[in-house]
Amino acid sequence: MSSEANNSPMRILVVDDDPMVLDVMGAMLANFGHTVISASHGQAGLTKAVEQTPDMILSDIMMPGMDGLSMLKELVNRSIDIPVVILTAHSNADNAIKALRYGAFDYLCKPVKMDVMQSCLERIRNHLAIKKMLDQEREAKVSAEQAARVSRFHQQQLQVLHDELQQNLTLVETLLNTIPYPIFHLNIMGELVQCNSAFTEQLLGVSRERAIGLNLTQIAEKYPEQEKSIQILQENLMLLDHIASDHVELRIPMPKGQVHDFFLYSTTLPGAASSCVGRVGVLIDITRRKQYELQLRQAEKMQAIGQLAAGVAHEINNPVSFVMSNLVTMQDYMSSFVDYIRLQESLEDAVRNGDEADIPLILSKLKTARADSDLEFILPDAVSLLKESSEGAVRVRDIVQSLKSFSRVEGSKREQADLNAGIEQTLQVVWNELKYKCEVVKDLKPIPLLYCNPGQLNQVFMNLLVNASHAIEERGTITISTEATDAEVLIRISDTGCGINPDVLPFIFDPFFTTKDVGKGTGLGLSISHGIIEDHGGVIQVESEPGQGTTFTVRLPIQEYAGDSSDESATTDS
C-alpha cells in the first residue's frame, strides 16, 4: 500500500448536535489536512451523506430527532457503503457494541485525543485502500469466491472481538453487582462512569441506567430526595484529598429512611504525567459493627454497675433509713399536734357560744397537754426532722438519677455537656467504692461545654475511678482535675496506688487484657474507654510507676457546636 494512499486527504462528514464539538472536531480534522462537512442532526447527516458521498462519517449517538444509530441503520438499509465511526460521550460499551452490530466501523469516546483520532483515520485509510483494491480486483474479474472468503473472515474476526468484549463486560458487571458494598468510578469531570447496583439502587435509591453519565450534583438535582446523601458523600470525598488517611467514617441517610454508618475508601486514578483522570471508591457498611460495639459497651457498663450495686444500695439505704425513722417520729409528733389543736378548737367553740363556765377547764387541759407533749421541743425538732428527711430524699434522688443516666442505652447522638457535672454525677455512683479507703481531691476548673456523648464519657470516668480505687490497697488519694486550653479540655485522674508494671503498660488498652483475678474483671473497661475517647476525636494517655501510682489523662478537642443533626437523631437499620 503506497504512502500516498496513507497520507491522502479525505472528505469527512461530522454529525453532532453540539456546535462546540463540531468546531473542535472540524479544527482537528482540518489540521490533519482533511475536508470537513458538518451536520447538526441525523437527518441532515443522512442527506449530506447521500448527496456529497464523503469518505467517512463521524457521528454522535445521542441527538434530537434522528440519532446516530438510526442514521447508521438507514445508511445500511440504503446500501450506502461509507465507513461510520460512532462518537459517545462516555464509556458506555452497550451503545458502542450495538452500533458496531448495526454496521459501524469503529467507536471513539469523547473527548477524542489527537493520537486516537490519527489511529482511527489511519485504519479508515487502510480500510478505504483495501476497499479500493478489492474493487480493482473485482473489476479485474478476481474470483468472487475469494472476495467472499475475505469478507467472511473479517466478519468472523469482528464477531469474535464483539463476543469477547461482550463476555468481558458481562463478567465485570456481574462481579461488581455481586459485591454487596457500593462501588463507583467517577471521571475527571465528576461524572459517574461505572458503578454497581449497591451504589445507585441501595445507597442512592436511583436506577443505575439513569445515573450513569451524570455527575453527583446532577443526580442530586434530578433526585432531590437524595440531595442530603450525595452532599455528605461529596464533602467526604473532598475531605479525603486533604487528610493523610485513606478512609473516613460517615453517616448517610438511606432511601428507606434509616441512617447507616460507612467507611469510605477512595483514591484517584493517575493518568499521564501523574495527572488525575478520575476517582474510584468503595463504601463499607459498618452499621452492624457499630451496633455490636454499642451493645458491648452497654454490657460492660451494666457489669460495672452490677459490681457497684451493693455499695450503691448501701448509699441509698442510709438516707432511706433515717428518713423512715424521722417519719415515725413525725407521726408521734403529729398525734400530739392533733390533740392540742382539738383542745384549741373546743376553747374557740366555748368562747363563740359564751360558755364561760367551760373556758377555765379547757384552758387547764391545754396547759396540761402542752406540758405533756413538750411542744417547745417538738416544734423546732419537727422542722429539723423535715429538713433532714428532705436532704435524704435529695440524696436518694441524685443517686437514682445517676444510676439511670449510666444504665440507659446510649446512641450516637451528641449534645453540649458540662464534664465537671458529669464527674460529680459519676462520683455519686462510685462513692461507696471510694469513701472507705480513698480521699478524693477535686480540682475542677471552669471548662467550656463540650459537644459530646455525656453518657459515654461518664462511663470512661467511672472505669478510671473504679480502677484507681482497686489500685489502692489500704489508704490513698485520688485526685481529679480538669482544665481547658484554647483547643482542648484535659481531665486527669491520678491515684497513689500500686502503679502498673512497665511490661504490662503497653497492653492495658487491649480488649480482654486484665491484671485482676479471674472473675473480677472483663478486660474491657480500658479498651472501651479508649474507643470512646477516640470516637470523640481525643486521646487517653497513661503515666505510671510501680509503687508510685498512676495518672490517666484524657484530652478532648473543643469542637464548635453545630446544633442537632437529623442524621444523628434518625434510627439505624437493625
Disulfide bonds with the S-S distance in Angstrom:
none
